[in-house]
């Protein structure tokens, strides 16, 4: 069971965008179109590339500066994130508790966050204990390659080769729904982020939830038939 973080499990008070703007301003001298950009389902490296390319920087220059930008971003986020900024989405705690009690299930992360940022956001909710491993934006810029990374790590962690519909991706964006299709995974969308239920439904997820408030219904949707 691969969970997205931002918009799916929690919100973090906009600290990611504030830290990103600061990092872009420091390394590129501009935030680009950050205020009008759609961040949903994007990885942190992808966001930097797309914003700075849109701001007019050549791709080679963006690539050369991106590692420094992401380092500054990580430093700012870790310094600025306050526990009170992190708010769990409705029903997240009971859902994770219920899923962790299911025999044979392995919970993991699939997120565009850099790994240290992902772990920092989950910390105030004491939710890191549910996720021994994951696939992160620090593993690859392309979110659509992250499910394969997660499956490989699941095999290393559990000794089991998960495949096809044995893998479920849970997230709040269209990219969460679509990124595992090449591997035949299932996807459950939850409308707790920036994407409307109607737009999520257009991507044809295997399940669509308003939120996780009804633990029984959420577990049923995630586990599937």
SULRA-V354721 format. One record per run of one state. SS is the DSSP state (h for helix, s for strand, l for the rest). FROM is the first residue (numbers start at 1). LEN is the number of residues. If there is no record, write none. Layout:
SS,FROM,LEN  SS,FROM,LEN
This chain:
l,1,1  s,2,2  l,4,2  s,6,1  l,7,3  s,10,2  l,12,3  h,15,14  l,29,5  h,34,3  l,37,7  h,44,11  l,55,4  h,59,22  l,81,2  h,83,3  l,86,1  s,87,2  l,89,3  h,92,9  l,101,7  s,108,3  l,111,4  h,115,9  l,124,4  h,128,3  l,131,3  s,134,2  l,136,7  h,143,16  l,159,5  h,164,3  l,167,1  s,168,4  l,172,2  h,174,5  l,179,2  h,181,3  l,184,2  s,186,5  l,191,6  h,197,6  l,203,4  s,207,3  l,210,5  h,215,9  l,224,2
